[in-house]
Amino acid sequence: MRLGVRNMISDNAAFAKGLFISADLSIFHEFEPPPTGGGHQFLRAFWKQTEAHGLRVENNTISRTTRACLFNSFNFRANRLQRLKRNAVLYVHRVDGPIDIYRGYEDGVDENIHAVNLRFADKTIFQSQYSLNKHLELDMKFREPVVVLNAADPDIFYSRGRISFSRDRKIRLIASSWSDNVNKGALVYQWLDDHLDWDRYKMTFVGRSPVTFKNIRMIPAVDSMRMAELFREHDLYLTASKNDPCSNSLIEALTCGLPAIYLQSGGHPEIVKQAGAGFESAEEIPELLNDVAGRYEAFQSHISIPSIKEVSEQYLKVLELIP
């Protein structure tokens, strides 16, 4: 019995009971229903692409025919993987972070991820060169590392039908965060709330924030479909998150056709390239906004994000499921 992606998300426990008779790939990850963070979104999209290749996928179990297992960061049950582990299966670890640096406090998550990698992995996929380099700086060497950026689900995130950019109206900015950790950029957004020219700009923040805004419109976290609609209703994406290894929200916004203003930190420069402008401090943002708005079409034309098809094929090659 094979279940589709939607059933996989809604009935994760059923997979643990072994409803799959056989599979080619196992994904070890504890999926949660939307709205959820980037790892869930990417792996849902990757699952669909894997099935499009004619491969059978299972979740949190290993069948007698399983050829490869992709286990995600620390978001899976290591004791279950240990119990089901078979020598004939290729094990690939998907890693981001360093998470302690990303979160801004140290609680041993990265050391645990590194130990899990050395315990289980044959190969490692990092989500950005920044992430790989930062781990090496911490003297953490992982099994056969390669770098593959994330990508967005094109059935949800796309640019067609988006609003037309116009300099004759207020320019629409949007930012988002699933977390209220201050490192997600709240202080930068607070500065903008106090200093941005609101006769020229309007801004929406989607998700959770530790501060309350006076001028920025706040919307609680939404599912991917609504998030994509909001992206297409805006002109520019702004992210001030620190040490973010590979922001799915940034990738999704670019995929929806929005140039980006971003903090020069983490994997942001690798993702945006020439499709936006980076800042070191909040005070730089108004001038950058002026520049990007003035040359909007040029920045938008430089958006270059790998497709989920391309990224999934890179994953499947690492997993040795396609040549």
Order of alpha helices (4+ residues) and beta strands (2+ residues): alpha-alpha-beta-alpha-beta-beta-alpha-beta-alpha-alpha-beta-alpha-beta-beta-alpha-beta-beta-alpha-beta-alpha-beta-alpha-beta-alpha-alpha-alpha
